[in-house]
Amino acid sequence: MRESVVAMVLFHGRPLYFVDRPDPHRALIEAAVTAPLKCLSALAEADALGRICPDQQELLDRVAMFRELAAESKCLASYRARNLRIAQQQEREANKSCVDNADKHTKGDSVWIVQRCRL
């Protein structure tokens, strides 16, 4: 539970600005390894609704795009081990250089995975 909260704090802005990153899909997978994306997108939506700014609707649209990409990637409702397996499978299909035994690594090893796999 504590790790999920820490991940939510770490990635709280990801749904708002993931489209600005060079690889939005990778940004999604990085967050999905440790954070529940459904809760993360709800937090980002609350953040956008609480802002008084001229681009509030744009921020809400970005959260909606984040949810759509997460749903398409089948990682909106669940996270951690399942998303790690999804990320590894996608990596293996796209780039055979991913380490095959990465699924043995858990808790806190998202950095290890990101360093060794080009998601």
N, C-alpha and C positions, 0 to 999 in steps of 0.2 A: 504494500500500500504506500509506504513512504517513498519508494522508488518511483511510483507512478506520479505522485505529487511533485517530486523533484523534476521529473521529466516534463510535466505539464508547465512548470515554471520555466524550465529551460527552453521549451519549444512554443511558448504561448503566442509568439508573434509569427510563427511559421505559416499558419493558414492565411494570414493577411499579406504576407510578402513572399510566399513561395514561388509565385510566377515571375518574380524579379531575379530569381536565382538562375544560374546558367543551365542547370538540369532540374526542372521542377519535380520530375518523378523521383529522382534521387533524394531531393529534399523531403518528399513525402515518406519514402522508405526509411530514411534516417530517423525521422520522428516516430514512425510506426514500430520500430524495434523496441522502444521503451515506453512510449506514451499511448494511451487509448485515444485514437483519433476522433472518435465520436465525441468524447468529452473535450478534447482539445479544440475541436471546431466549435463546440458550444461555448467554451471559454472565449474564443476569438470573436464569436458573434456578440457575446455580452460586452466584450471590450469595445467593439465597433459601435454598438448601440449606446454605450455610455459616453462616447466621445461627442463633443460639440465641434463639428468640423464640416467644411463644405463638401468633402468627398466621402461622407458616411455611406452613401449607397454603393459607391465603388468598393469600399471595404467589405460590405455585406456581399457584394457580387463575388469578390475574391474568396470569401469563406465558402460560398456556394460552389465555386469551381473546385476548391480544395476537397469538399465533401464528394463531389462528382468523381474526381480523380481517385480518391480513396475508395469509393464504392466500385469503380471500374477495376481497381487493382485488388479488390476483395480484401481490403484491410481496414474498412471503416468500423466494423462492429467488434472485431477482436484485435489483439496485438500480441507482442512479445514472441513467443516461440512460433506461433502460427505465421506471423508476419516475417519472422526470420526465415522460415522455410520458404515462404513465397518469394522473398527477396533473393534467396539463394537459387531457387529454381529459375527465376527470371534471369539472373546473372549467368547461370550455366547455359541457358538457351542463347543468350546474347553474346556472351564472352566466356569462352571455355577456360579462362585463366583463374577463375574463382576457386579457392581452396575447397575441396569436397568435404572435408570434415569440419567445416565451420559450424555445423549444427551442434557440435559438442560444447561449444562455448555459449555461456549464458550470462546473466546478470553482470552488467558493467562492461561487457565485451563488445558493445556496439562500435567503439572506436577501433577495436581490432578488426572487426568485419569491414568497416568503412575503409580502413587502410589497405586491406588485402583484396577487396572486391570492388570492382568498378560498377557500382549500381547505376 
